[in-house]
Amino acid sequence: MFRSLVFAAALLAAVSAAPAKLRRQAPAGVPDYVLKYAPLVYLHSKEQYFPSDIQAQLSNSIPRVQFNPVTNGPNPLSLNNLNSLDSGSWLTSKDDITNNPTWIKGVKPDNTGKTNNAVTAAVIVNDKGNGNVDAFYMYFYAYNWGGEVLGWSALQFGNHVGDWEHNLIRFRNGLPTEIWYSQHANGQAFKYPVVQKHTDGLRPYVYSANGSHANYAMPGKHDHTIPNFNLPGGALEDHTDKGYLWDPLLSAYYYSFDAGSTSFKAYGDEGATPVDWLYWRGRWGDQEYPKSDKRQVKLFGQARYAGGPTGPIDKQLNREKVCPSNGKQCILRSFLVPKSVEMED
Ligand SMILES: *[C@@H]1O[C@H](CO)[C@@H](O)[C@H](O)[C@H]1NC(C)=O
């Protein structure tokens, strides 16, 4: 009787551990828990700028330094030669971005959550030894729509070409303990047990804000401030909801990161996965247009078109705390809160 009960329990555990509907496409060697507990992202129902193929950004850009085309860089640019490009370069859209070219809209996930024919994420694993592992889930979008102050289109700013966002899940002996959600210049940290999860009870949900792609742990409205600009609460909001489900694992590159030597290594067939691009420290989008550019609007020091971001290497891949160190307090939250009810931190 006891034995059959144990058997039944084991069977039940095996059945419930089976990966529900979600497929996996990771190469050999990626720790199983990095996949099992990977975030699932809800893109907003009104999203116009979906996750985008990382290589496509290069194909649609010309590198520029101080707005002048770089003539001595690798050509054509690829994820295998990007790091030969001067790190002071800005990948600059070949098209005028104000015409909303198709490529900046990215790829809407299909009904399995996959961005077809587009590698839109990079998973980077930092094994710190002694059972301490940090897994970064880096999300790439070709374009960031910055939002409207007080919902007024004349006060629309903070757009930029190229957008890298991320989650970091901290593991201890193969179990997730903490999760970081990137949001604008900072983000939020939570204890793993408190965040919302997929029906498998394992994979955390992440809500990507409409346009800005800031990552939140909850659907709803989230106030955020603009650095160096004091606006009343609610003036600039991020909106998240259960729009489109995106499973970043279905179209991702997978790497390990060695902090001692600052080196990346692809999992699986090394020849099949580009690595060189991870070392590049330049910018993934256009430089902020000067005021003399007719596309630009500057109001109270804020630009309608801001400069593009740096890539994964610049996200502090070897953290002491789950938050990046940026002079701000790292608050590890034990309960879910929308950004708006918190004190600005
Ligand atoms: C979502 O973003 C689009 C621009 O990409 C904007 O036109 C729309 O008003 C936004 N909607 C919400 C609810 O934030």
The ligand as a Tripos MOL2 file, in Angstrom:
@<TRIPOS>MOLECULE
LIG
   14    14     1     0     0
SMALL
NO_CHARGES

@<TRIPOS>ATOM
      1 C1          0.7910   51.9700  -27.3320 C.3       1 LIG1
      2 O1          1.8540   52.4210  -28.1270 O.3       1 LIG1
      3 C2          1.4530   53.0510  -29.3400 C.3       1 LIG1
      4 C3          2.7270   53.4690  -30.0840 C.3       1 LIG1
      5 O2          3.5150   52.3590  -30.3380 O.3       1 LIG1
      6 C4          0.5910   54.2580  -29.0420 C.3       1 LIG1
      7 O3          0.1620   54.8290  -30.2460 O.3       1 LIG1
      8 C5         -0.5790   53.8310  -28.1860 C.3       1 LIG1
      9 O4         -1.3180   54.9940  -27.8160 O.3       1 LIG1
     10 C6         -0.1130   53.1210  -26.9490 C.3       1 LIG1
     11 N1         -1.2660   52.6250  -26.1820 N.am      1 LIG1
     12 C7         -1.2570   52.5180  -24.8470 C.2       1 LIG1
     13 C8         -2.5050   52.0130  -24.2130 C.3       1 LIG1
     14 O5         -0.2850   52.8180  -24.1670 O.2       1 LIG1
@<TRIPOS>BOND
     1     1     2 1
     2     1    10 1
     3     2     3 1
     4     3     4 1
     5     3     6 1
     6     4     5 1
     7     6     7 1
     8     6     8 1
     9     8     9 1
    10     8    10 1
    11    10    11 1
    12    11    12 1
    13    12    13 1
    14    12    14 2
@<TRIPOS>SUBSTRUCTURE
     1 LIG1         1 GROUP 0 **** ****
